[in-house]
Amino acid sequence: MLGKYVLPTSIGELMYDIQKSDDTLDIVMESTNNGIKMRPANVTVNGGLIQLELSIPMMENLKGHMNLTWKEGYYEVDGALPILGKITGKAVAFTGKTRFEQMLEELPNYLTGKVVERTDEEIAAAVESLLKEMTLEEKIGQMSQSGGSNTAEIGGAVKTVMTDDERIMAGYLGSMILMAPQEIAFEKQKLAVEKSRLGIPLLFCQDVIHGYQTIFPIPLGWSCSFNPGLLEKAMQVAAKEATTQGIKLGFSPMLDIARDPRWGRVSEGNGEDPYLCSRMCEAHVKGFQGDKLDAEDSLLACLKHYVGYSAAEGGRDYNTAEITGTSLHNTYLPPFQAGIDAGVASIMNSFNVMDSIPVVINKKVCRDILRGEMGFEGMLVSDYNALSEAIVHGAAEDGKDAAIKGVRASLDMEMASTNYLAHLAEAVREGKVEEELIDEAVRRVLTLKYKSGLMDDPFRYFQPDKNDVLFCEEHLEVSYELARESIVLLKNNSVLPLTADKKLALIGPKADSTDLLGPWQFSKYNDKTVTLKQGLEAKGIQVSYEPGCEVAAAIEGGVLRAVEAAKASDVIVLALGETMGMSGEAASRQNIVIPQVQLDLAAELKKLGKPMILVLTNGRPLLLDWFEENADAIVETWFLGSQAGRAIADVLLGSYNPSGKLSISFPRTHGQIPVYYNHLRTGRPYTEGNPDKFLSKYLDGPNDPLYSFGYGLSYTSFEVKDLKLSSREMKPDEEIKVSATIQNAGTMEGTETLQLYIHDVAAQIARPVKELKGFQRVTLAPGASEEVSFVITRELLSYYNQESEKVADPGKFDVFVGTSSRDVDLLKAEFVLTDK
């Protein structure tokens, strides 16, 4: 009954690899046509009957089932798969070689094992030599990226005239999105190297957002760690895993400054602040790329989405974004500049319009600002099908017009759609596009391939001998460490940490769920995600567990059973939140609330009058006003990744003192959105307690968010005092040292993040009430103290004026140091910047 069995279907063969592991069946299903593999979410064995429950990553609503009934020598299969429909037939023993086994045999013959060390000048000369050999069509082929196999689920189907294999052999393809296993990519690379006229290798890419197989917290979560050094370590892990599988470029980090939590992709970014996002970006890029782009574990980074995507009106994905010039330069561009300065290899532009022109064809935004002002010399790639969508926007007449405008805007590579391939050659011959624009783009693509080592060793990133690094213990420990630091304690009425003598009722749909990884991940190990229940039990804590309800649906009798479990316990740990499909791309929400069925469960438990701890799993800020009033503690855990349950259990039990700080503000109501700390001061600012009616305020609620940027509690307490400036006056070529003393005034060792904010009191344009300009994590034993210093330079005081000039105006500046962006948590001082 064990072994490999193959079932013929209308879309190719399905292979079932059935093995035994620790007295359970380990089953992997694979489509031999496209290499996509699935692990069943649940396996039930009843004699000779194996029942499988299936789902597709990123498409949680698409589920399937399959029954395998053992006969003499084969399995009778009956079931249905997502998208494919009903599947029936005989799965007979497979005796041949799999594509992976064939790759293992052939790969040693293709590996050169060396990369020629070249200077930038030598690479430029090699690129020019190759350009002279290329036909116009071959050049345009290098500017084309195929969606590859299995990408309809992440970007929608795109029609093409030629198959990928035909395009590869003709030299009409430069890159592919790789959602299929490495053996499929190996076959495609062989075609490129052996069958195309010039043998130029393909560049394989994938969305490696917050991990490859070992999954880390979502970026909105990890940014709450305020720990770029640890993020760099995590991204080294992601790069090490992805580059063993043929992938050379990861479509991340996402740098969209997000101030509207209705927008689903807020989960993929680093929150609302440009400075924090910039620092995390630098760490992400460095972790991916390392010191040498041709290293075997170097993954090319790709900044996205350039630019303004997160400013979508109404928080609705893909919607219009209107951004002023000063806001563009001071808020949305700084993280991209940080990535460029860190040496990022590529940038992806966004779906939205800027000044009513789609960014993908926006010459001012891409060629003039990105290339000209910001100095980006790397590869610029479109988002999925974005060039064709310029037509839908009404900013391009047809595919030919879109292609012409795209290349004029300096778009080097078109993702998924084929407007370049279909129309650019004709446009050049008609004199509508200069061939030099084509050459310019191809130079950037080929330069990247040389710098990556692909031109010398096209198969260097196929490393099946390193498969054991995937989801290995060492990598899981990094995920665990980052997960712990990403948790934010929002409220605690002295009920946390939990003590061993308390009987726990663990209630809620997220209590024993493996749906803790979050959107935009494609791990094959999601079934091995540590649940909260598993995390607590691993530490010797026995819990009375009841789900109570599903995330968005009732369970018959579920609430009653949950209440009974809670009655027999001392403390209620209530694990609520979102599914991974409720945040991420195409997951905007009008009502950012915990689903009503979960709220009803919480309300029933509250009636018991017992201490209730809310543990949240979510991909965006949610409205928590009811829980702020009724829960005794609130623990924000986001989607924490592969080791989520271990990390949460550590925080609940006090073996790790929470240190996370919010990277995004939590609104009190929908009517406050957008709400963020670094807003401009109005002409009629409201201050609490001012009775004047004609001020910038609401009649029915406060202006301030429920939880502010930089906020996060600890199990100990910290005091910040003795704020000092080295001078009260600063000349343009000088610096000022800012110092403050922080003391652990509690009884438990803890880590606090000291934050530096600046306010430009009077400038050429209105400036934010405060802006983060520095932060430091400090770990202190009880009673210990430490002086922490920051350095203020003219660069930190600079901004872009209405003419897009970078300036630092002489005058008064406020300096704040403290533990969050709230005024109550900050000490204040002043200094003056002189003009000479």
N, C-alpha and C positions, 0 to 999 in steps of 0.2 A: 504493500500500500504506500510505502515511501518512495520518493524518487521524483523524476520529471515526467509529466504527462502533457500531451499536446492535443488541442481541440481545434479542428478546422472551423472557421467561421467566414462570413461574407466579407470581412475586412482583414483577412489574414488569420494566422494561427494564434491561439492563446495557449501559453504554456503555464502549467501549474508546477511549481517546485515545492514539493511537500517533504519537509524534514522534521525530525523530532528534536526538541530542545527542552531540557529540564522537565521531562514528562508531559510536555505540551507540544502541539503541532505548530511549527513555524512555516507559514505558507506565503509564497510570493507569486503573484500572477503577473505575467508579462505578455505584452503584445509583441510578437516577433517581427511584426511589420514595421513598427515605429520605435520599439524598444521601451515604451512606457511601462513602468512597473507599479504595482499596487500591492500594499499589504492590507489584508482585511482588518477592519476595525474590531471585529469580534469573530472568533472561531468557536463553534460548538461541535463536539464530537459525540455521537450517539451510535455506538456499534460501528457499522459500516457506513454510516451517514455523516458527512461533514457539512455543516451549515456555515456559510460565510456571509457577513454583513460588510458592505463596501461603501466607500465614499471617495470623492475626488478632492484633493487639496485645493483650497481657495474657492471651492464651489460646494459648500457644506450641505446645501439643500438637495444636491444631486446624490442620491443614495442608490445602492443596488444590493442584490442578494443572490446567492447561488447555493445550490445543493449539489454535492458530489456524492453519489451513491456507488459504493464499491461493488463491482461485479468481478467475475473471474478474469483478472488481467487488465482491467480498464475501469475508468470511472464513468458512470452515466451522469451527464451534467444537465441541470435544468435551473434556469434563473434569468435574471435581467441585469444589465449593466447600464450605468448612467450614459446617456447619449446614444449608445449602441442599441439599446432595446433588448428583446428576448434572445437568450442564448441557450441552445440545446444541442445535444449530440454526445458522441463518445470521445473521451479523452484517453488516448492510448499512450503506452510507454514511449518515451522519446529516447532514441538511441544514437542520434547524430551529435554534432557539435553545435553548441550555442554560438551566437555572434561574439559573445564575450570570450569564449574559449578560442575562437578563431583569431580574435585580436591578440590574445596572449601569445599565440604561436607566431604571428606575423610581426608584432611590434618590434622585437629586437632588430629586425632587418631594416627598420626605418629610422631608428634613433641614431643620430650622428654623435650625440654626447658632447658637442662643443659649440660654442658661440664665439665668433670672431670679435675680438675687442676692437671697436672702431671709435674714432673721435667723431664729434658732431659734423666736422667738415668731411670726413670720410663717408659718413652715412649720407650726407647731402649729395656727395658725388655719386654714390651707388644708386641713390634714388633717381638722379638725373639720367644716369646711364640706362636704367630700366625704363624710365619714361620714354626715352627715344625709341625703344623697341616696341612700345605698346600702340595698338590701334586706338582710335578714338573710342570705339565701343568697349574695348578692354579697360580703358581708363574709367569710363563711366561704370563699368562692372565693379571696380574697386570701391565705388561710391554707393554701392547697393548692399543692403543687409536684409537677408531673408528672415521671416518670422520663424522659420524652421518647423519642426514637428511639435505638435502638442501645445501650440501657443494660443489657439483660439480662446482658451479659457482665461487668458490673462489680458487679451487685447481685442478680441473679436476676429472673425475670419476675414482674410484679405484675398481677393481673387488675383491670380497671376496667370500669365499666358504660358510660360515655360515652367517645367518642374524644377525643383532645386538641383537635381542631378544634371539636367540639361544646362542650366545656367552655370553650374560649376565647371563643367567640361568645356563650355564655350568661353570661359573667362569672364563671365558676366555677374560674378558674385564675389564680394570681398569679405563678407562677414555673415555669421548666422547666430541667431538666438538659440542657445542650446538648452532645451528642456528635456531632451532625450538622454539616455545613458551614454557614457563615453564611447562605447563600441560603435554606436551610430555615428558619432562625430568622427571617429577614427576612419570609418568608411568614406565619409564626406571629404576628409582631409586627403585621403589617398587619391580620390578623384581629382582634387585640386592640384595636387603635386604631380600626379602621373598623367592625367588626361587633358588638362588645360595646356594651351600652347606655351605659356611662359612659366607654368608651375608655381605661381604665387600662392602661398598658403592662405587658408581662411583664418579669420579671427573669431573665436567662439566666445559668446557673451551670455550672461544670465543675470537675473535680478537677485544678487546676493545682498539682501538688505540688512538683516540682523542675524546673520549666520548662514552657513551652507547646510550641513547636516546637524552639527551641534548648534542649537538655537539659543540666542541671547535675548535679553529683554528687548521689546520694541524700542526704537530710538527715542520716542517720547519718554519712555521709562528710563533708559540708560542715561539720558541727559540729566535726570534728577540726581544722579550720582555726583555730578559736578567733578568727575574724575577722568580727565582726558587720558591720563597715563594708563588707567585700567582699560579704557575703551580701545586704546591702541593695541594693547595685548590681546583683547578679544578679536579685533579685526585681523591680527596676525593669524589667529586660529582659523578664522573664516577663509582667509586667503590660502592658508596651508591646505585646507580641505578641498576648496574649489579647484585649485590648480592641479590636483592629482587626477581630476576627472575631465581634463581637456579644456576647461574654462580658463580664459585669460583676462577677461574684462568683466567686472561686476558693476551693475548699474546702481551705484550708490557712492557717496551719501546723498540723501535728500536734504536740501538746504532751504526749503520753503519756510519762511517765518510765518507761523500760524497763530492767528488771533481769533479765529472763529471755530469753536469746537464742534459746530454742526458739520464742518468739512471732515469727511471720513479720513482723509490722508494726513490729518494732524498726527496720527499714530506713527507715521514714518519719519517725522522730523524731530528737531531738537527744541521745539517749543517756540516761545514768543520773542526771545531776546537775540538780537544780532551778535552780541559779543560772545555769549555762551555758545551759540550755534557755530561761530567762527572757530572757537577753541576746540570744540568737538569735531568739527570738520577737519582741522589739521591733524588731529589724532587718527581719525578714520582713514584719511589719505595715506598718512605715514604707515599705519598698520597694514593696509592693503599692499602698498607698493614697495615698502622697504627702501633700501638704499640703491638697489639696482633693478631696473625694470626687466632685465633678462634672467633674474634669479628664478630658480625652479618653483619657488613658493611666493613669487611676486604676482599680485593680482592688480591689474590696472583699475584705477578708480574712475568714476564718472559722476561728476557733480550734476545734480538735477533738483528741480526742473527750472531751467533758466528761461524766463524769470517772471515772478508775480503770480504764479499758479495758485498759491494759497490765498490770494486776495479775492477769490471767486465770490461774486455777489451772492448774498444769502447763504453762504457756505455750501452752495450746490456745486458738485464736482463738474469740471469742464466749463463752468459758466464764465461770463465776462468779468474781467478784472480791470479796473481803472485806477491807476496809481500816478500820483504827482511826481514830477522830476526830483524834488527834494526827498520825498519818501522813498523813491526808487534807490537813490544813491546812499541814503543814510540808514535805511532799514533793510531793503531786500538784496542789495548788491554786496555788502561787506562779507557775508559768509562765502560767496563765490570768489571774491578777491583773496580771501584767506586760503581757499583751496588752490587757486592759481599760484599764489606765492609759495605754497607747499609743493608745487611741481605736479599737480594732477595731470593725468594723461588725456582725459576727455571730459566733455560736458554734453549733457542732453538738454535740448530746449523743450519748452513747455507747450501745452495745448492751447493756452489762452491767447487773447489778443492783448496788445499793448498799444495805446493810442489808436485803437480800432483796427490794428493790423496784426494778424496772427504772428506770434513770435517766430515761428518756423520760416517765415518769409520776410521778417522785419529787418531790413537792412540797417536802420538806425540802431536798433537794440543789439543785433548780433555783430555786424561788421564794424560799425562805428564805435559802439560802446565796448562790447566784449573784446573784440580784436584790437581796436584802436586805443581806447582809454585804459582798459584793464590789462592789456598785454597778453591775452591768451593766444598761444601758438599751437595748441594741440588740436585734437580731432573733435569736431562738433557734429553730433548725431541727433536726428530727429527723435521724437517720441513715436510710439507705435501708430503708424498710419497718419501721422500729423500733417504730412505734406498734402495728402489727398483731402484732409479735412479743411485745408485752406479754401478749397472750392466750396465746401458746405458753408463755411463762414461767409462766403460771398466776396472774398478778397482775391480770388483767382478765377478766371473764366473757365478753365479746364485743366487737365493734367499737364499740358504743355506750358501753359501760363504759370502754373504752380512750380514746375521744374525750373523754369527760367528765373522766377523770383527767388526760389530757394537757393540756387547757386550764386546769385548776385548777393544774397544775404550771408554768404559764406557757409552754407550748410554743406558739410563734407560727406555725410553718409545718410541716406534715406532708409529709415527702418520700416520694413514690412511692405509698404506700397512700392510701386515700380514706375513712378512718373519719370524719374531720371533715366532709367533704362529705356523706356518707351519713347522719350521725346527729346532728350538733350542733344543727341548726335544730330538729329534733324535741325534743331535750333542753332547749333554751331554752323552747320553747312548753309543755313539761311542767313547767317550773319547776325542773328538775334542774341547770341551769346559768344563771347570771346573764348577761344579754346584755352587761353591762359587761365581763365577762371576754373576750368576743369583741371588743368595741370596743378593749380594752386591747391585744390582740394585733395587730389590724388597724392601730392607730395606729403601732405599731412598724414594720410592713411598709411602710405608706404613707410614713412619715417617711423611711425609707431610700430609697424611690424618689424622693422630692423632693430629698433631699440628693445623690443620684446624678445628678441632672439628667434623669432619665428622664421625669418628668412634663412637662417643658418641651420636650424633644427626644428622643422615644422611640427614634430611630434613630441617635443620636449615636455609638454604639459599633459601628456597621456602617461600616467604613472600608476598603473594598477597594482604595482608592487607596494604601494603606499596606502592601499585601501584601509589598512588597519588604523590609520589616523582618524578616519571618519568616526565621529561620535565616541572617541576614545576617552578614557578616564581623565587624562591630563586636560583635555579640552573641556570636559564636563565640569571640572573644578573651576576653570575660568568663568564658565557660564554661571556657576553657583555663586562665585565671588561677586560678579557684576550684578546678579539678581538681588543679592542681599543689599548692596549699596543703592539699588534703584528704588527700594521700597520707601514710601513716605508715610510717616505717622501724622495723620491730620487731626486726630482728637484722642485724648486719653484721660478719662476720669479716674485715674489710679487703678484701673482694672488690669492693666498690662504692666509688666509681663505676667503671664499666667504662672501659677504655682502648681507643683505636682499633686498637691492634695485636693485640687478642685476636680469635680466631675464635669466633663465637657460634653455638651451636645453640639455636634458638628452638623449644621443644617444648611441646605441650599444647593442649587443646581451646579455650583462651581466647586463644591466640597470634595468630590471624588471624580472630577472631570479631568481628562487629559487635554481639553481645549484651553490650554494655557500658553500656547506658543504665539498666537497672534497672527495677523494677516501678513501676506508677502513672505512666506517661507515655504519651502518645498522639502522638508525633511522626511526621509523614509522611516524615521524613528519616532514618529509622533505618538505611537502606542507605548513608547517607553518614557514618556513625559512623567515626571514625579508629581503626583497629585497632592493636594493639601492633606488629605486623609493619610496617604502613604508617608508623607513627611512627618506628621505627628506620631504615627505609629512606629516609625523608625527610631524615634527618640524615646520610645517606651511609654507613650501616652495612649491610653485606651479611650476611645470616643464612642458615644452613642450617635450613630450616623443616620440621617434621613435626608434625601434630596428635597422633599417638600413639594417641589414643582420642577418643571423644566425651565429653561431660560425664558421662553416666551409662551409656554403652554402649561396648563394644569395637569397634575397627575391625580387620578381618582384616589381619594383618601389620603393624598400626600400631606396636606396641611394638618390633618388630624394626627397622623403618625408623627409628624414633626413636633407638634405640640406635646404629645405624650412623651417623646424622647427628651424634650426640653424640661418638662416637669420633673423628671427624675435626675436632672443635672443641676450643677451649681452655676455654670456659666454657659451662655449660648454663643458659639462662634458661627456667625451667619455669613456664608460665602456666596455672594451675589455678583451680578455683572452682565457683561455682553458675551455673545459668541464672537469668534474671530471674524465672521462675515458681517458683523454689525459695524465694523470700522475698517479703514483701508480704502483702496480705490473703489469708486462707484458705490460708496457706502455712506453718503451724506444722510443726516437725520434732522428732521424738523424739530423733533422733541428729544432732547438729549437726557432722557430719564431712564432709570432702571425700569424694565418692563413691568407693567401693572401687576401681573401674576406674582412677581417677586415682592413687590411692595405690599400686596395683600398678605403674603406669608409673613413678612416682617411685622406688619401690624398685629397679626394674631399672636406672634411670639412676644411682642412688647407687652401685651395684656398680662403676661405672667409675672411681670415685675422683676425679672431676674437680669443680672448684668448681661448686656448684649454687645458683642463686638462685631462690627461690620468689616469683612475682608472683601475688597473690591478687585475684580478682574475686568479690565476695560481698556479700550484703545483711545479714549478721549476723556476730557473732563465731563462729568455728569452733574446734574442738579441734585445736591445732597442736603437740601435744607431740612427735610423731614428727619434724616438720619443725624444731622448736626444737633437737632433738638432731642432726639429719642434714643440714639445709640450711645453707649458709654465709651466706646472707642471706635475709631475709623482708621483702617489700615489700607492705604492705596498701594496696590501691588502691580497694576497694569497687566500686560501679558508678559510674564517674566521669563519664558523660555523653558528649555529642557529640564532645568533643575528647580522649577518654580516652587514645588511643594516643600523641598528641603529649606529653601531660603525663607519662605513664609513661616514655617514652623520655628526656625531659629529666632525670628523676630518675635513671634507670639510668646515664646517660652523664655525670651531674654538671653539666650546664648549669643545673640547678636543684637547690639543696641542700634536701633534704626538711626540712619544719618542722612537719608535722602531729603532733597529740597526741591520743591515744585519748579519745573521749568516752564510752566504755563499756569495762568490764573484759572480758578474755578468760579464761574458766575453763580450768583444766587438765583437768578431767574433768566428765562429766555430773553426778556426785554433788555437786559444789560449787554447782550452780545452785539459787537465785540467789546470785551473788557480786558485791558492789559495795563501793566504797571507804568510803562514808559510812554504815556500819552502826553500830548501837548497841554499846556495850561490854557484855559479859555480866558476871555476877557472878563468873565463873571464867575470866577471859580468859587465852588462851594466849600466851606469848611464846616465841620460838624458842629452843630449847635447854633449856627447862624440863622436867625429867624427871617431874614430877608427872602421874600418870595422870588424876586427876579434874579435868580442865580442858576447856574448849570447843575440841575439836580432833578430827581424824580419826586413826584408827589406821593408815590406809594411804595417807596423803598430806598435803601441807601445806594450811593454811587459805587462803593467799594465792593470788590468781589468777596465771595465767601471765604476763599483761601487765595492768598496772593502769591505771585512769583517769588521764589526764594524761601518760601515758608516750609517748615517741616519740624516736627517735634522730636524729642529724644526722651529716653528713660532717666536721663540725668538733666541737670539744669546748668546753663552757662551764663556768665556775666561778662559783658564787654565794657571796658572802662579805659580811662586815660588816653583819649584820642589826642594825638599830637601831630603837628605839621613841622617839618624842618625849617620852613620859612612861611611867612604870610604874603610873600611876594615872589613871583617867578618871572624871570626874563625868558624870552623866546628860546634861547639856547641852553636853558637850565632845566633842572628837575626838582621836584619836591618829594621828599620822603614822608609818607603817611604811616603812622604806627598806632597800634592800640593793643591793649592787654586783654586777653581772654582767659577766663578762669572757669574750671569745672567746679561749680558750687554744689554739686549733688553728691550722690553716694555710689555712683557706678561709672566705670570708664566709658567714655563716649567720644564721638567725632562730631565736631561742628564745622560748618563751612562759613568762614568769615567773608563777607561780601563788601566790595568797594563800589560806591555809586558817585556819579558826578552830575551836577546841574549847572549849565551855562546860564547865568542869570539874565544877561542881555546880549543878544547876538544879531546878526543880519536877518535871521529868520527866527521864528519861534522854535524853541528847543524843548525836548521832553523834560518833564518835572524831575526826572532822575534817569540815569542810564548806568547799567552795570559796566564797570571798567576793570574789574579784577575780582578774583576769589581765591581762597586758600582753605584746604581741608586741614584741620588741626585735631589730633587725637590726644586726649588728656586723661590722666588718672584722676580720681576724686581729690579735690583740693589743689590740684596742680594748676599752674598758670603759664602763659607763654606770650611774649610780645610778638606780634605779627606785623610785618611791614609791607607796604606797597610803594611803588614808585610812579609818580605822575609825570608824564612827559608831554611835550607839546602835541605829539601825535595822538595821545589819548584825548586831548581837548579839541581835536580837529573835527570838522564836519564839512559837508558839501552845501554850498549856498545855492541860490536860485539860478546862477549861471553854471552850475556843476563844477565850481572851483572849490578845491579843498582849502579851507581856511581855519585859523584859530584866532578868534577875535580877542583883543585886549579887553580886560574888564574883570568883574567879580565872578568867582565860581564857588558853589557850595560843594562840600565833600561830605559824604555819608559813609560810615562803616558800621556794620551790624550783622544780624543773623537772618534778615529777610528784607524785602523791598518795602515793608510797612514802616511808616514813620515811627511807630511806637517801638520798633526793634532796632532803631538806628541812632548813632551818635552823629553830631553835625559839627563841622568847622568851615571856615571860609579862607580863601586866598585870592589874590589879584594877579592876573597875567598882564604884564606890561608890554608895551609895543616895542621896547628896545632895552 
